[in-house]
């Protein structure tokens, strides 16, 4: 398999899943600052120009939720997600996956990249503030859940925990106030200690070093924070 990715993006979740599976795979780095996501080579892989994109023997799979579901189904021994025998059980697992990809992820984008949502720079603070409100609403039940159990689905880790850890990393790294979420703080620390998470971060570090060497690494500034 070949994963097209960029460091710090949600492709980290797929990268963690691949490390968890433990089978050989390749990576291809996309440099957004060089516009590589809009070049024919990558658009032939994913016409949406987004990462992650995973090339498999079954074809190219895009969208994190679809990729994670595919990897869980084709690598059952890795236990990326529970595999209930009944349709209702499988649907509940999918609902948790969609909670990350459809409820939380769009809010992350608006909070972290508010200045890119609107061409009017004055709109950015408003977009970011509304995203923060939405995040607080969505994270409250997860904070309650994590105060009672170690992982999103109970006592056992799943790839959903890697997704939630990436979301937490992304928003707190851009100034989201984490003080009211001690359980989510603990969850993030646990998730980052997993060997697959460490291996994924090592891959990202190497990718970031490559981008820095090419003068193409961009770290968005935290709004309101001065150097």
N, C-alpha and C positions, 0 to 999 in steps of 0.2 A: 504494500500500500504506500501511497505517497500523500503526504499532508501539505497543503499550501497554507501558510500561516504567517502571522506577524506578531512580534512580541507585545505583550500586555493586552492584546485583544482577547475576545472570547474563544479564540482558537486554542487558548491555554487549556480549556476544558477538554477538547478533543485530544490535545497532546497528552494530557494526563491520562485519559482513557487508553490511549495507545501504549503508554508506558505501563499502565496497570495490566494490560493484556500480555505484554512481554514478548510479542512476536516482532521480527525485524520490520522496520518501515523507514521510508525516506521522508525528508522534509524539503520543501522549497520555500524560501523566504520571499515575501512580497514587501518591497520598499514603497510605502504609500507616498513618501515625500518625493520620490522619483516618478510617481504616476504609474508604477508598474501594474497597479490594479486596473488600469484602463488600457493596458497594452493588449494587442491581439493574442499573444501567447496565453495570458491568463484568462482573457474573456472567452477563449475557446474551451477553457475548463469550466469556468463559472461566468456566464453572461451577465450576472448581477455585479460582478467585480468586487465581491466580498469574500472575506475569509471567515471561517475555515471552508476549505473544499477538500474532499478526500477522494482520491482515485483508488478504486478497488477493482477486483476481478469482475464485479457485477456492474461496473460503470462508475461514473462520478456521482458522489453524494454531497449535497450542500445543505445548509441550515443545520445549526448545532443540534437541535432537537432530533432531526432525522438521522444525523450521523450517529449520535449517541444511542438512539434506538436500534439502528442497524448493528453497531458494534456489540451492543448487549445481546442481540438475537444471534449473531454469528459467532460469538465467543462466550457461550454460557458459562464455561469454567471460570471466567474472570469475575463473574458475579458483579457486573457493573450496575445492574438493576435487578430487582426481584422479578421473577417470572411466574406470576399466579396462573393457575390452570383455568380460572373462570374469566369470562369477558369483563365482569364488573371489577375484578381485582386488577386486571391489566389496564382498564380505563383509569382507575385511581392512580396508578403509577404514571400513566401518560399525563394526567391532570397535574401532577407534581412537576413533571418535566416542563409542561406548558406554563406553570406558575413562574418558573425561572425564565423561560424564553419569551413568553408573551406578556406577562404582567410586570416583572422586574426589569428585564433586559432593556426594553424601550425607555424606561425611566432612567436607567443608568446612562444611556446615550444622551438624553436631554440634560441630565445633571452634569455630566463630564464634558460634553461638547455643545453646550448651549449656544456658543457663538457661531456654530456651524449650522444650526437649525434655521436661523433667520438671517437675512441679508442686512437687517437693521440691527446695528450693534446695541442700540438701546433696549432691544427686546431680550437680550441674553440674560440679564439679571432676573427678569420676570419668568422666563422659561425655566431657569435654574431653580428659582424659588418654588414654582409649581411642581417641578420634578421632585424636589426635596419633600414636599408635602405628600406626594404620591408614594415616595419611598417609605416615609414614616408609616403611612397607612398599611403598606404591604409587608413591612418588616415586623410590625407589632405582633401579629400572630406567630411568626417564625421565632421571635424572641421568646414568646411564651412557650412554644413547643421545645425550643432548645434548652430552656431552663429545666425541663423534665426528662430529656433524653439526649444522648450524645450525638446522634446523627439525624438527618432529616427524616428518615423513614423508621427510626427506632434505634435498636442496639447495634445495627450493622451499617458500616459505611456503604455508600453507593456513589455513583458518578454525580448524582444531584448535589452531593456535598462539595465536590470540586467546583460545580457551577456556582453554588452559593458563596463559596470562598472567593471565587473570581469577582463576583458582584461586590462583595464586601471590600476586597482589595481595591477595586476600581473607584468606588464612591468615597471610601475613607481617605484614599490617596488624593482625592480632590476636595477634601475639606468637609465631608459629611460628618456631622457631630455624632460620635459613637458612644457618648457617655451614657445614654439611656439603654444601651444594648450589651450588657455584660455577658449574657449567654452567647450572643453572636460573636463577641470578641473571643470567647473561649473556643467556640466552634471553629473559627478561622484559624486559631493557633493549632488546634488538633489536626485540622485538614492539611495544614502546611507541613506537618511533621511526617506525613505519609511518604514512603519512598517514591511512589509514582509522582507525587507533587514536587518533591525535591528534584527528581530527574527532569521533569518538565521545565522547572525554573532554570535548571542548568542549561537546557537547550535554549531557552529564551535569552539567557545571559550571553551565550555565544552569538546569537542572532543580533543582539543589541551591540555587541562589540563590532560585528561586521558592519552594521549600519553606522556606527560612530566613525569607523575607519573610512567609510564612504562619504561622511558628512551628511548623512541622511537620517540620523536619529532625532526624533522630536519628542520632547516631554512637555505636554501642555502645562502652562503655569496654573497654580491654584489661585482662583479668583480671590482678591483681597489680600493676598500674601505677597509681601515685598521681599526682595533679595537681601 
